[in-house]
Amino acid sequence: MKSQDTEFLDAEAGSSDATPIKRKSRTSPTIIKLGAAGVLLAFAIGYLVFNATRSSAVYYLTVQELRDMGDKAHTQQVRVSGPVAAGSIAKNGADVSFSIDDTTGVMPVTYRGIVPDIFQESINVVVEGSYTTDGVFKANTLLAMCPSRFESLPPGTDPQQYEKLTSNGAS
């Protein structure tokens, strides 16, 4: 009886003096090496994706959450979100200072750089930077959040006339 892994070398057909010869295994060392390399590559890609996702998924804090961090807040980069307080914007060239006033507290912010076009009082902003020991947030990045709801003009309204009315404070 022949097995799958053994061949017989027959001197003559039907001879009882057949010598068994071992065949090569189907899992050669090359296939094992390729499989191991594939597994290592999959783990490496998974590790890189995990780290990239973890570092880009930065949570932003409220003013109170930042203050609750204590001394740890002064040693790391953080993101804070909230609306710009009314009457708090002061511009001096490329420098701007304002306050974030969310329901948990007020925090002064300083920023140097290009200010987004939609930056104004009451707009929600996300600032990224460091919280100084004197209680001022020094922002490296200033992002203004776009309003999430846009409305169409009432039927028959002239867009230019509507813009003039809303820019004067009337609606």
N, C-alpha and C positions, 0 to 999 in steps of 0.2 A: 504494500500500500504506500502510495506517495503522499508526502505532506506538501503543503504550499511552500514551505521554506527550504525544502530539500529536493534536489534533482538527482536523478540516477544516471550515471554514465554507463551505458550498456556496451559491453564488448560485442555482443551479438544479441539480436532481438530474442527475448525469451530466456536469456541466460540468467542463472541464479547467482552469478558472480558480480552482480551490479555493484558499483562503488558509489556511495552517496557523496554528493558535492553540495556544499552549502551555497545558497544564493545570497546575494546582497540583500540586506534588510531594506524595506521600502522607505524607512525614515533614515535617510543618509545624513551625515554630519552637516552638509550644506543646508539642508532643509531645516534642521534644528537651529543652526546659526541664523538663518533668515527669519525664522519665527521669533527667536529671542530678540533680534534687532527690531522687528516689527513691534513687539510688546514694549521694548524700551522707548521706541519712538512715540508710541501711543501715550505712554506715561509722561514723557517729556512735553508733548503737546498739551495734554491735560493739565499739567502743572503750570505751563505758561498761560493758558486760558484762565485758569483759576486765579492766578496772581494778577493778571490784567483786569479781570472783572472785579476782584476785591479792591484794587487800588482806585478804580474809576467809579466805583459805587460808593462815593463818599456821602455820608449822611450830613445834612445841615442841621444846625442847632437853633433853638430859640435863644433869646437874650438870657433868660433865666437858666436854661440848661448850660450855657457857657459859664455863667457865674457859679453855678453849682459844682463845676469841675475843680474849683479851687486853684491851687498852684499849678496843677497839671495844664490848665488853660493857657498859661504863659509860656509853656515849653514846646508847644506843637502848633502846626498849621491846622486851622479849622475853618469851617464854613458856617456862616450865620445868615438866617433869612428873616425878613420882616419888612413892613412898610416904612418908607421914608417919612419921618415926622414933619408935620406942617411947620413951616417957617424956619427949618433948621439948615437949609442948604446955603453954604457960603463958598463961592468960587474965587480963586486967586490964581489966574493963569491955568497951569495944568493941575494945580492942587484944588481939591474939593473936600469940604468937610460937611457932614450932615449927621443926623441921628436916626437910628432905627428905633421905632416905637411900636413894639408888638404888645399884646395883652399881658405879657409877663414882665415888661420893664423897658427902660430907655437906655440906649448905648450909643455914645458918640463914636463916629467913624471918620477916619481920614483916608484919603485915596489920592494917588498921583498917577495920572494917565488919561487916556481917552475915555470920556464919559458917554455912555450909550445915548442915542437920540431921544429915547422915550423916558429918560431919567427925569423925574420930577417928584414933587410932594405926593404922598399917598401911594406911589407905585411900589409894588413889592420888589425887593432887591435881594440878591444873594451876594455876600461879600466873602472872599476867601483871603485869609491872612493870619495875623497873630494878634492876640489880646495882650496889650501891654500892662505892666504892673500899676500904671496910673489910671487904669479903667478905660482907656481909649483903644478902639480896635483899629489896627493899622492894616488896611486892605491892600493886597497885591492885585486882586481881581475884583471887578465890579460888574455884576450881571444884573440887568433889569429884566424882570419877568413881563412878558407881553400879557395884556389882558386876555383872559380865556374866553371872553364872550364878545362877539361883535354883532351889532345890530344893523339892519338895513334902515335906510332913511324912510320916513313915512311917504306913502304914495303922493306924487305931485310936488315933492320938496326939491328945490333947486340946491344941489350940493354946495355951490359957492356961497349962496345965501345962508345955508345952514352952518357952514364953517365960520362965517362972519358973526353969526349970532352966538355960537358956542364959544368963540374966542373972546367975546366981550363979557362972558359970564352968564348970559341969558340962554335959556334953552327952549 
